[in-house]
Amino acid sequence: MAAAAVRSLGSTLGKNLREIRVHLCQTSAASKGVRDFVEQHYVTLKQANPDFPILIRECSGVQARLWARYDFGKEHSVSVDNMSADEVGQSLQTLVQSKP
């Protein structure tokens, strides 16, 4: 399911967004879905969007979140704590398709 979300995004990340940041904990169970998503889909996203900034931020004990930065510095975030990799992909797709 997450793979389908990543494929549907294709090279459209830069259309509405300027940057995606992923905050996660390297060891917590709550960040497992985010870690799995990054391991399985980061390369595919980056290959489809080679010039688009996708930043992975690891910090011990941090709540797992996806951050999207749009034009004019507007940002939106969504918590992805305790989500599966598929749910993280759906959350990313929602952020990409939303307007700031």
Contact map, one row per residue, 1 for C-alpha under 8 A:
1111100000000000000000000000000000000000000000000000000000000000000000000000000000000100100000000000
1111110000000000000000000000000000001000000000000000000000000000000000000000000000001111110000000000
1111111000000000000000000000000000000000100000000000000000000000000000000000000000000100100000000000
1111111100000000000000000000000000000000000000000000000000000000000000000000000000000000000000000000
1111111110000000000000000000000000000000000000000000000000000000000000000000000000000000110010000000
0111111111000000000000000000000000000000100110000000000000000000000000000000000000000000100010000000
0011111111000000000000000000000000000000000000000000000000000000000000000000000000000000000000000000
0001111111000000000000000000000000000000000000000000000000000000000000000000000000000000000000000000
0000111111111000000000000000000000000000000000000000000000000000000000000000000000000000000010010000
0000011111111000000000000000000000000000000010011000000000000000000000000000000000000000000000000000
0000000011111100000000000000000000000000000010011000000000000000000000000000000000000000000000000000
0000000011111110000000000000000000000000000000001000000000000000000000000000000000000000000000000000
0000000011111111100000000000000000000000000000001001000000000000000000000000000000000000000000010000
0000000000111111111000000000000000000000000000001001000000000000000000000000000000000000000000000000
0000000000011111100000000000000000000000000000000000000000000000000000000000000000000000000000000000
0000000000001111110000000000000000000000000000000000000000000000000001100000000000000000000000011010
0000000000001111111100000000000000000000000000000000000000000000000111100000000000000000000000010000
0000000000000101111100000000000000000000000000000001100000000000000111100000000000000000000000000000
0000000000000100111110000000000000000000000000000001111000000000000111000000000000000000000000000000
0000000000000000111111000000000000000000000000000000111000000000011110000000000000000000000000000000
0000000000000000001111100000000000000000000000000000011110000000011100000000000000000000000000000000
0000000000000000000111110000000000000000000000000000011110000001111000000000000000000000000000000000
0000000000000000000011111000000000000000000000000000000111100111111000000000000000000000000000000000
0000000000000000000001111100001001100000000000000000000111110111100000000000000000000000000000000000
0000000000000000000000111111001000000000000000000000000001111111000000000000000000000000000000000000
0000000000000000000000011111001000100000000000000000000001110000000000000000000000000000000000000000
0000000000000000000000001111101100000000000000000000000000010000000000000000000000000000000000000000
0000000000000000000000001111111100000000000000000000000000001000000000000000000000000000000000000000
0000000000000000000000000011111100000000000000000000000000000000000000000000000001000000000000000000
0000000000000000000000000001111110000000000000000000000000000011000000000000000011100000000000000000
0000000000000000000000011111111111100000000000000000000000000011000000000000000111100000000000000000
0000000000000000000000000011111111110000000000000000000000000000000000000000000001110000000000000000
0000000000000000000000000000011111111000000000000000000000000000000000000000000011111101000000000000
0000000000000000000000010000001111111100000000000000000000000001000000000000000100111001000000000000
0000000000000000000000010100001111111110000000000000000000000000000000000000000000001000000000000000
0000000000000000000000000000000111111111000000000000000000000000000000000000000000011000000000000000
0100000000000000000000000000000011111111110000000000000000000000000000000000000000001101100000000000
0000000000000000000000000000000001111111110000000000000000000000000000000000000000000000000000000000
0000000000000000000000000000000000111111110000000000000000000000000000000000000000000000000000000000
0000000000000000000000000000000000011111111000000000000000000000000000000000000000000000000000000000
0010010000000000000000000000000000001111111110000000000000000000000000000000000000000000000000000000
0000000000000000000000000000000000001111111111000000000000000000000000000000000000000000000000000000
0000000000000000000000000000000000000001111111100000000000000000000000000000000000000000000000000000
0000010000000000000000000000000000000000111111110000000000000000000000000000000000000000000000000000
0000010001100000000000000000000000000000111111111000000000000000000000000000000000000000000000000000
0000000000000000000000000000000000000000011111111101010000000000000000000000000000000000000000000000
0000000000000000000000000000000000000000001111111100000000000000000000000000000000000000000000000000
0000000001100000000000000000000000000000000111111100000000000000000000000000000000000000000000000000
0000000001111100000000000000000000000000000011111111000000000000000000000000000000000000000000000000
0000000000000000000000000000000000000000000001111111000000000000000000000000000000000000000000000000
0000000000000000000000000000000000000000000000001111100000000000000000000000000000000000000000000000
0000000000001100011000000000000000000000000001001111110000000000000000000000000000000000000000000000
0000000000000000011100000000000000000000000000000011111000000000000000000000000000000000000000000000
0000000000000000001111000000000000000000000001000001111100000000000000000000000000000000000000000000
0000000000000000001111000000000000000000000000000000111110000000000000000000000000000000000000000000
0000000000000000000011110000000000000000000000000000011111000000000000000000000000000000000000000000
0000000000000000000011110000000000000000000000000000001111100000000000000000000000000000000000000000
0000000000000000000000111100000000000000000000000000000111110100000000000000000000000000000000000000
0000000000000000000000111100000000000000000000000000000011111100000000000000000000000000000000000000
0000000000000000000000011110000000000000000000000000000001111100000000000000000000000000000000000000
0000000000000000000000001001000000000000000000000000000000111110000000000000000000000000000000000000
0000000000000000000000111000000000000000000000000000000001111111000000000000000000000000000000000000
0000000000000000000000111000011000000000000000000000000000001111100000000000001010000000000000000000
0000000000000000000001111000011001000000000000000000000000000111110000000000001110000000000000000000
0000000000000000000001110000000000000000000000000000000000000011111000000000111110000000000000000000
0000000000000000000111100000000000000000000000000000000000000001111100000000111100000000000100000000
0000000000000000000111100000000000000000000000000000000000000000111110000011110000000000000000000000
0000000000000000111110000000000000000000000000000000000000000000011111000011100000000000000000110000
0000000000000000111100000000000000000000000000000000000000000000001111101111000000000000000000000000
0000000000000001111000000000000000000000000000000000000000000000000111111110000000000000000000000001
0000000000000001110000000000000000000000000000000000000000000000000011111100000000000000000000000000
0000000000000000000000000000000000000000000000000000000000000000000001111100000000000000000000000000
0000000000000000000000000000000000000000000000000000000000000000000011111110000000000000000000000000
0000000000000000000000000000000000000000000000000000000000000000000011111111000000000000000000000001
0000000000000000000000000000000000000000000000000000000000000000001111001111100000000000000000000001
0000000000000000000000000000000000000000000000000000000000000000001110000111110000000000000000100001
0000000000000000000000000000000000000000000000000000000000000000111100000011111000000000000000000000
0000000000000000000000000000000000000000000000000000000000000000111000000001111100000000001000000000
0000000000000000000000000000000000000000000000000000000000000011110000000000111110000000000000000000
0000000000000000000000000000001001000000000000000000000000000001110000000000011111100011001000000000
0000000000000000000000000000011010000000000000000000000000000011100000000000001111100000000000000000
0000000000000000000000000000111110000000000000000000000000000000000000000000000111110000000000000000
0000000000000000000000000000011111000000000000000000000000000000000000000000000111111111000000000000
0000000000000000000000000000000111010000000000000000000000000000000000000000000001111111000000000000
0100000000000000000000000000000011111000000000000000000000000000000000000000000000111111100000000000
1110000000000000000000000000000010001000000000000000000000000000000000000000000000111111110000000000
0100000000000000000000000000000000000000000000000000000000000000000000000000000100111111111000000000
0100000000000000000000000000000011001000000000000000000000000000000000000000000100111111111100000000
1110110000000000000000000000000000001000000000000000000000000000000000000000000000001111111110000000
0100100000000000000000000000000000000000000000000000000000000000000000000000000000000111111111000000
0000000000000000000000000000000000000000000000000000000000000000000000000000010100000011111111100000
0000000000000000000000000000000000000000000000000000000000000000010000000000000000000001111111110000
0000110010000000000000000000000000000000000000000000000000000000000000000000000000000000111111111000
0000000000000000000000000000000000000000000000000000000000000000000000000000000000000000011111111100
0000000000000000000000000000000000000000000000000000000000000000000100000001000000000000001111111100
0000000010001001100000000000000000000000000000000000000000000000000100000000000000000000000111111100
0000000000000001000000000000000000000000000000000000000000000000000000000000000000000000000011111110
0000000000000000000000000000000000000000000000000000000000000000000000000000000000000000000001111111
0000000000000001000000000000000000000000000000000000000000000000000000000000000000000000000000001111
0000000000000000000000000000000000000000000000000000000000000000000001000111000000000000000000000111
